[in-house]
Amino acid sequence: MKVYIINENPEWIAPLGRALDSLGLPWAEWYVDQGSIDLDAEPPEGVFFNRMSPSSYTRGHAYSVPHTRELLNWLEMRGRRVINGSSAFELEISKIRQHQALRAAGIRTPKSVAVIGGREAIFDAARGFPVPFIIKPNRGGRGKGVRLITSLNQLVTYLSSPDIELPPDGVVVLQEYIRSAQPVITRAEFVGGEFVYAIQSRTLDGFELCPADACSPCDRDATFTLRPGFADPLLERYRAFLRAHGISICGIEFVEGLDGRKYTYDINSTTNYNPAIEAAVTEPATMRVARFLGDALATERFNANRAGGVGQARKRFALAAAEVWEPTAPAAS
């Protein structure tokens, strides 16, 4: 058995690979773009960590997301342990669904409008939306295509620009711009559903705020800073949210408004970590992830051995999944 990392951007998984190597854990990259899935075959044994990014289309991998959706379902139906599986991925690839799920959990979010269509549909929706506002792809990542719009005239200019970054499916979100005392947002990192640390990201230079060195070049040490000792009741709400949606590893972003209230706007289950911050903390998040995956792998091995071998374990899982339960008659009073 080994850990399989599902992804389409090998640069993003290199730090985790080094951490897994340092612990002596067997792992392999499962590169996903176009291809096929033998639906009658058995997947390999092990633990599968979904690291597929919704921004994969910006790197020319137009088929990675639909491929991953079917791959995760296949793995889960075959009883494999998937970290950040189908439930998590459905939120990862839709800001609209994130917004709805957060609101349903009682977590404050910015006012948002989903727009499906092209430039005309965006402009029509924006005419009734207070400025300034943020426009972003529904299926986005790394802050790609996220713009601050301060007037309708600016929006017209943006929509007519050849440099416009609209997503290929034509679904965008208009989102209330939350004014804050400082031009920063906070990102709370979770591993195994538990809070690890929080960082602040400076927004003066835009919204492409992926902290990894493999992302867009900028002065990353100045852009990202540790928020030491961060503690807030919101963290417990985040923990409960992650449990409810099957999310084990992620970063959650929020902004603090001038009124002191916190507005949550993004859940990133393909979170990356900044090397300078990782070097400054007692236990880096990358190593926490590696240990979490190692524990999951050890559990899978134990369960397989206890069930009398891998084949018998899978056979019993399939039988249990297919079993039809008859209703039990109520006991006589």
Order of alpha helices (4+ residues) and beta strands (2+ residues): beta-alpha-beta-beta-alpha-beta-alpha-alpha-beta-alpha-beta-beta-alpha-beta-beta-beta-alpha-beta-alpha-beta-beta-alpha-alpha-alpha
